[in-house]
Amino acid sequence: MKKSYTWEGVERWRDRVHRRTPSRAVTGMKQALDFIESVGFCFAFKAEHSELPCLWHAACGRRDPVLPKHTHSDPAISFVWEMKDRLPAERKIYYGKLLKGRPTMVSLEYLPNFYVLAERSGARDEYLEEHRRGRLSTTARNIMEALLDSWPQTTKGLKLATSMHGKPDRAAFDRAIAELQTKMFVVKVAEEYEPFTFVWAPFSRAYAPEVRKARRISTEEARARLLERYFANQLVATVTSIQRLFRWSRKEIYQALGLLMHRGVIRPDILVDGKDHRYYGYVGPRE
């Protein structure tokens, strides 16, 4: 027999897990860390259509908070800004543009799975091989060489080390840094404010224990672990919503769904408000 939910019932599940109610609102650094560790990975500032938990939503304790016009004076926004600086600086979480190119917070438990799916191994010359294969730009390669020679380094230091400190070089440098972040070669480890700048390090050095753990995880298992946590956070999902978030191929998604169904973690026969979409739903943790 198919299991049915109303969409409001799904949202109430998410209210509880995402901590979107006043009684469960996140306050303080310890609660923020507990929240990120409990959901595994979340957006920092904005989740559209409940696509993932969001620290800002949890700090507001509301399902659909409205972004204030003057964000610099908003206490919830200020709190998230503080957490996205302090928690990664203390190596308690990962923070970077990871999912959909948006600021994402990841617990150390789930970070190795993302590293595996970025196709990283942590080998020192891995960036050179990526460049040889045409999968890493020359500017990104030069930044990696400078950073591996001496780290951590500020943005200005990297620009000077790669001779890209002029105004005409800015766009190319920013693209290369974004490329290296997305591919999980580099990570921002701090921010300095006098003057304001980012501080960068090689990912494999900043998160060495997580890199070692990643080497023992297959790509199939990494997808299954992330997808299981996703269902535990979201309750229900479609193949389209999974693909939109993770950017996996449909073949990869169906393989991960099949593995979770085999383990009894999810089921495929879910109806939501009687709609004709094929929803998969969370059953519970695997044995």
C-alpha positions in Angstrom: 0.0 0.0 0.0 1.3 3.4 -0.9 2.1 5.9 1.8 0.5 9.3 1.6 1.5 12.7 2.9 0.1 16.2 2.6 2.6 18.8 1.6 1.9 20.5 4.9 2.8 17.3 6.7 6.1 17.2 4.8 6.8 20.8 5.8 6.1 20.1 9.5 8.7 17.3 9.3 11.1 19.8 7.9 10.2 22.4 10.5 11.3 20.0 13.2 14.5 18.7 11.5 15.5 22.1 10.1 14.7 23.8 13.4 12.3 26.3 11.8 10.1 26.9 14.9 10.7 29.4 17.7 11.0 26.7 20.3 13.8 25.0 18.3 15.6 28.1 17.0 19.4 27.9 17.1 21.2 30.3 19.4 24.8 30.3 20.2 27.9 28.6 18.7 27.3 25.2 20.3 23.8 25.0 19.1 24.9 26.0 15.6 27.5 23.3 15.6 25.0 20.7 16.9 22.6 21.7 14.2 25.1 21.4 11.3 26.3 18.0 12.7 22.7 16.7 13.0 21.7 17.6 9.5 25.1 16.8 8.0 25.1 19.6 5.4 23.1 22.8 5.0 23.0 26.2 3.3 24.3 29.1 5.3 21.9 31.9 4.3 19.0 30.9 2.1 17.2 27.7 1.2 14.7 27.9 -1.7 11.5 25.8 -1.4 13.0 23.9 1.6 15.6 22.3 -0.7 18.0 21.8 2.3 18.2 22.9 6.0 19.5 26.4 6.4 21.3 27.9 9.4 19.7 31.3 8.8 16.2 29.7 8.9 17.2 27.9 12.0 18.5 31.0 13.6 15.3 32.8 12.8 13.2 29.8 14.0 10.9 30.3 11.0 9.9 28.4 7.9 10.0 31.3 5.5 11.9 34.2 6.9 12.0 37.4 4.8 15.5 38.6 4.0 15.7 42.1 5.6 16.6 45.1 3.6 19.4 46.1 5.9 21.1 42.7 6.5 24.1 44.3 8.5 21.7 45.1 11.4 19.8 41.9 11.4 20.7 39.6 14.4 20.1 36.3 12.7 22.1 37.3 9.6 24.9 38.6 11.9 24.9 35.3 13.8 25.3 33.3 10.6 28.1 35.5 9.5 29.9 34.9 12.8 29.4 31.2 12.6 30.6 30.9 9.0 33.8 32.6 10.2 34.4 30.9 13.5 33.4 27.3 13.0 35.6 26.7 9.9 38.5 28.7 11.4 38.4 26.2 14.3 38.1 23.3 11.8 34.8 22.2 13.3 33.0 22.3 10.0 33.7 22.9 6.3 32.4 26.1 4.6 32.5 26.8 0.9 30.6 27.2 -2.3 29.8 23.5 -2.7 26.1 22.8 -3.6 24.6 24.8 -6.4 27.6 27.1 -6.1 26.1 28.5 -2.9 27.7 28.9 0.6 27.3 25.5 2.2 28.2 24.2 5.6 29.2 20.6 6.0 29.9 18.5 9.1 33.3 16.7 9.4 31.4 13.4 9.3 30.0 14.0 5.9 32.9 16.0 4.4 34.8 12.9 3.2 31.9 11.9 1.0 31.9 15.3 -0.8 35.6 15.0 -1.2 35.2 11.6 -2.8 32.6 12.9 -5.3 34.8 15.8 -6.2 37.2 13.0 -7.4 40.0 14.1 -5.2 42.6 11.8 -3.7 44.8 14.4 -1.8 48.0 13.5 -3.7 50.3 16.5 -3.9 50.6 16.6 -7.7 46.9 15.9 -8.3 46.3 19.4 -9.6 49.0 18.9 -12.2 47.3 15.8 -13.6 44.0 17.7 -13.7 45.7 20.5 -15.6 47.3 18.1 -18.1 43.9 16.6 -18.7 42.4 20.0 -19.4 40.2 19.9 -16.3 42.0 22.7 -14.4 42.9 26.1 -15.8 46.4 27.4 -16.0 45.6 30.2 -13.5 44.2 27.7 -11.0 47.4 25.5 -11.5 49.6 28.5 -10.7 47.6 29.4 -7.6 47.9 25.8 -6.4 51.7 25.9 -6.9 52.0 29.1 -4.9 49.8 27.8 -2.1 51.6 24.5 -1.8 54.9 26.3 -1.7 53.7 28.4 1.3 50.4 28.2 3.2 48.2 29.6 4.5 48.2 32.7 2.3 45.9 35.7 1.9 44.2 36.5 -1.4 46.6 39.4 -1.9 49.6 37.2 -1.3 48.4 34.7 -3.9 47.8 37.4 -6.4 51.4 38.7 -5.9 52.8 35.1 -6.0 51.1 34.5 -9.3 51.7 37.9 -10.8 47.9 38.5 -11.0 47.7 41.6 -8.9 46.5 44.1 -11.5 42.9 45.1 -12.1 42.8 43.4 -15.5 43.7 40.1 -13.8 40.9 40.2 -11.2 38.2 38.4 -13.1 40.5 35.5 -14.1 41.9 35.2 -10.6 38.4 35.1 -9.1 37.3 32.4 -11.6 40.3 30.3 -10.8 39.7 30.5 -7.0 36.1 29.6 -7.5 37.2 26.7 -9.7 39.6 25.4 -7.0 37.0 25.7 -4.3 34.4 23.8 -6.3 36.9 21.0 -7.1 37.9 21.0 -3.4 41.6 21.8 -4.0 41.6 24.9 -1.8 39.5 26.1 1.2 39.1 29.4 2.9 40.3 29.0 6.5 40.0 32.5 7.8 39.0 36.1 7.1 41.1 39.1 8.1 39.6 42.5 8.5 42.4 45.1 8.6 42.4 45.2 5.6 39.6 42.7 4.7 40.9 39.6 2.9 40.4 35.8 2.8 43.0 33.4 3.9 43.4 30.2 1.9 45.0 26.8 2.4 45.2 23.5 0.4 42.1 21.4 1.3 44.3 18.3 1.7 46.3 20.1 4.4 43.5 21.9 6.2 41.4 18.7 6.4 44.0 16.0 6.4 42.0 13.5 8.6 38.9 13.8 6.4 41.1 13.3 3.3 42.4 10.1 4.8 38.9 8.9 5.6 37.8 9.6 2.0 40.3 7.2 0.6 38.4 4.3 2.2 35.0 5.4 0.7 33.8 4.4 -2.8 31.9 6.8 -5.0 28.8 4.7 -4.8 28.9 4.6 -1.0 29.6 8.3 -0.8 26.5 9.1 -2.9 24.4 6.7 -0.8 25.5 8.2 2.5 24.8 11.8 1.3 21.4 10.7 -0.1 20.4 8.9 3.0 21.1 12.0 5.1 19.3 14.1 2.5 16.1 12.0 2.9 16.4 12.0 6.7 16.4 15.8 6.4 13.7 16.2 3.7 11.4 13.1 4.3 10.5 13.0 0.6 12.2 13.8 -2.7 12.0 13.2 -6.5 14.7 12.3 -8.9 14.5 15.9 -10.3 14.9 17.5 -6.9 17.9 15.3 -6.2 19.5 16.1 -9.5 18.9 19.8 -9.2 20.7 19.9 -5.8 23.6 17.4 -6.3 24.2 17.7 -10.0 24.5 13.9 -10.3 23.5 12.1 -13.5 20.2 10.2 -13.5 22.0 6.9 -13.7 24.0 7.8 -10.6 20.9 8.8 -8.8 19.0 5.7 -9.6 22.0 3.6 -8.5 22.0 5.4 -5.1 18.3 5.1 -4.7 18.4 1.4 -5.5 21.1 0.9 -2.8 19.0 2.7 -0.2 15.9 0.8 -1.1 17.8 -2.5 -0.8 18.9 -1.4 2.7 15.4 -0.5 3.6 16.2 3.2 4.2 13.7 4.6 1.6 10.6 3.4 -0.2 9.4 4.4 -3.7 5.6 4.3 -3.3 5.0 7.8 -1.8 2.1 10.1 -2.7 2.1 13.7 -1.7 -1.2 15.5 -1.9 -2.2 13.0 -4.5 0.1 14.4 -7.1 1.3 12.3 -10.0 5.1 12.8 -9.3 7.1 9.8 -8.3 8.3 10.6 -4.7 10.7 8.5 -2.7 10.3 8.7 1.0 12.4 8.1 4.1 11.7 5.0 6.2 14.5 5.2 8.8 18.1 4.5 9.5 19.6 1.3 8.1 20.3 -1.6 10.4 
